[in-house]
Amino acid sequence: MGKRNRILIINLPQLQNLIKRDPLSYREDFLQQYRHLESQLAIFKLKPDEEAEEFGSLITFISQVAQCYPKETSNFPHQLINLLSEQHQILNSNLRKSIAKDLILLRNKDIIPSST
């Protein structure tokens, strides 16, 4: 992995800005972060009561750029909804609040239909 990729992995806000400006050029970087989110989700489901700041940051990042990659993120809102409904009682309160905010953001961007 090159130096550019290491920097982008660490700096999600910068990658978010770049993706919003040119989604096609940064598709692979996005997919790398999305795969990272999915692996973090699998790990998180094993220990949902632990602090998960990186996991929350990834969720927010994907929520911010989901409209740029609708096909790739089509299941993402449902993953968040399922996570909240299955783990809401033991989720860290900050993470629970962050996921709720991200779901509202996705709804405001019409990524989640109003009937969901």
Buried (B, 14 or more C-beta within 10 A) or exposed (E): EEEEEEEBBEEBEEBBEBBEEEBEEBBEBBEBBBEBBBEBBEEBEEEBEEEBEEBBBBBBBBBBBBBBBEEBBEEBBEBBBEBBEEBEEEBBEEBBEBBEEBBEBBBEEEBBEEEE
